[in-house]
Amino acid sequence: MKFKTRNIDITSLAFKNVVLLNKQDSEMLEIKPHDRILIKYENKKITAIVDITSSLIKPGYIGLYKNIYDILKVSEGTEVEVELTSAPDSIKYIQNKMINQTPYTRNQLDAILRDIYDRDLSIIEISVFLMAQEYIPLNSEEIVDLTKSMAELGQIIDWGDKTIYTKHSIGGVPGNKVSLLIVPIIAASGLLIPKISTRAITSPSGTADTMEIFAPIEFSGNEIKEMTLRSNGVICWGGKLDLSPADSIITSVERMLNLDPESQIIASILSKQIALGVNKMVLDLPQGAHTKLKTLDEARKFSHKVIDIADRVGIELECGITYGGQPVGYNIGPALEAREALETLMGHGPNSLIEKSIELAGILLELSGKVKKGGYYIAEEILRSGKALKKFREIIEIQGGNPNIKPEDISIGEYTYDYLAETEGYIKNISNGLINKISRLCGTPKYKGAGIKLFVKEGHKIAKGKKLMRIYAEKEEHLTNALKLIEKEKPIYIESMLLDRIGR
């Protein structure tokens, strides 16, 4: 049947192609809400999920959300062919996994991921795919197949006979700007390290958000390859690259469900590295109460599993289990973290940031064979000698930024509040979870000058009335929202020497 288009300037969620049909048309065609239809226009076609309306769309018209009319390249009032279509076979594969716990084949995983990427699966169907992984864990062979399927769905960068290194983190710790030190350290040593990073979704700042303070971060695969061959390293955003393209859709659903199956974590990490052409990598596994790995035992078990899968997909990997009980460094938020990273490269940064960076960089140096042991000391020398700073400024320039930028050139939020100690004592705990929430309420990562500067770390002695942290915002209402949370929950816990007093 033919319909005229009405283009609706709404971008649907990334994992769903949506159209609107009038109730009269849907009843005539016996189409129900969430049924699938195939839309054809010239030599293009797309599958979409139907929503029904009685008033927003007239009979004889089909409402196309922006992501659909952009693909079809149709203008308002264009006639398109519409027909009811069946659900893809991939749904049967997911159902079979749920009901019979039958292992997926490689072809089945290829089909599922292709349908996710093509938006042929709804959010409900992707959710079932993830729930099945959570409660019916994939075996190692399935994870290997899932990883390869995700990687081979998109672009794979070919470096020829060159060895490519990288560092990745599973996240969970605010202030973790270590990639801005590790990449220039490794690049200055002569190794190739194209670092493809993410923007923050729930954290105050992703590596890409922080690097964007210094230089543009959006490049094509060919541009990343060319810049890396010139400078040995880049720090870019992977969002517009066609590397493991189904992953961003899957991740969006995971965050909505607050679900992160171990098999999907491993496949997500490794598929991107396969696509990037990585041969050797270090994986940062922060361990702590507010991270994905709550105990050291969990972290060790995860390490052995991800190392096994990496080996089977051709990546030499070593894990570094790191302390994740409090923020890394003293600054949280894109601009504040950029300042701290640059200050550290210039020779006067916090010990926690320096130590974590050179430990992880040292592992990569040892993996390269440049040193058998003592990679830590080589990384430390590259950092303290100024070679890493020189390389970082070179990377900034190659990516189109100002290589002469100074920490004081980086603007931060004008609205501030100093959070003071209500009692004297020792810093017992800094809540990563609340630090993240407060930073987000301040406007991070969208407002790059927002964030938090800590003045204390766990174990520090503090006097009553002294500053614990300073909160920054670019908008006054954002600061107000953050302060409302602090009134309810305390992000920093102080313990006095007197724990209790009991009388008669």
ABEGO torsion letter per residue (X at the ends): XBBBBBBBBBBBBAABBBBBBBAAAAAAAGBBBGBBBBBBBEABBBBBBBBBBAAABBBGBBBBBAAAAAAAGBBBGBBBBBBBBBBBAAAAAAAAAAAAGBBBBAAAAAAAAAAAAAGABBAAAAAAAAAAAAABBBBAAAAAAAAAAAAAABBBBBAEABBBBBBBBAEGBBGBAAAAAAAAAAAAAGBBBBBBBBBBAABABBAAAAAAAABBABBBAAAAAAAAAAAGBBBBBAAABABGAAAAAAAAAAAAAGBBBAAAAAAAAAAAAAAAGBABBBBBBBBEAABABABAAAAAAAAAAAAAAAAAAGBBBBBBBBBAABBBEABBEAAAAAAAAAAAAAGBBBAAAAAAAAAAAAAAAAAAGABABGAAAAAAAAAAAGAAAAAAAAAAAAAGBBAABBAAABBBBABBBBBBBABBEBBABBBAAAAAAAAAAAGOAABAABEBBBABBBGBBBBBGBBABBBBBABAAAAAAAAAAAAABBABBBBBABABBBBX
